[in-house]
Amino acid sequence: MKLPNIDFLMNMTKEYLDGKIDSMTYSLDFPHELDQRYKKAHREDDDYCELIYECLYEEGIGMYNELSDGEFKKLIRKQYNYIKKIAREGFY
C-alpha cells in the first residue's frame, strides 16, 4: 500500500534527525506540512496518521519551546522510533 503523505512526514522527520533540517525549520515546517496533508494521510492509514499527529506533533513539536535543541532532537528521535516500531509490529 502506498502512503505518500505519511511517508513524506516520516521522511521529513528522518531528515531532521539526520541533520539535513535544523530544529527551527523542522518545528515550523512540520506542522504546516501536517496541516496540508492531514486529510489525505487519514485516508491512507487512519491509525498511522493519528500516531504521527499525537507523537510527533502534540507530544514532540509541542515541546519545542520548552527544550534545548539537544533535548528536542532526543525527544523527536524517541517518538520517531516509537512510531516506526508500532508501524512495523502492528497497531493492535
Secondary structure, DSSP 8 states (H G I E B T S, - for coil): ---HHHHHHHHHHHHHHTTSS-HHHHHHHHHHHHHHHHHHHHHH-HHHHHHHIIIIIITTGGGGGGS-HHHHHHHHHHHHHHHHHHHHH---
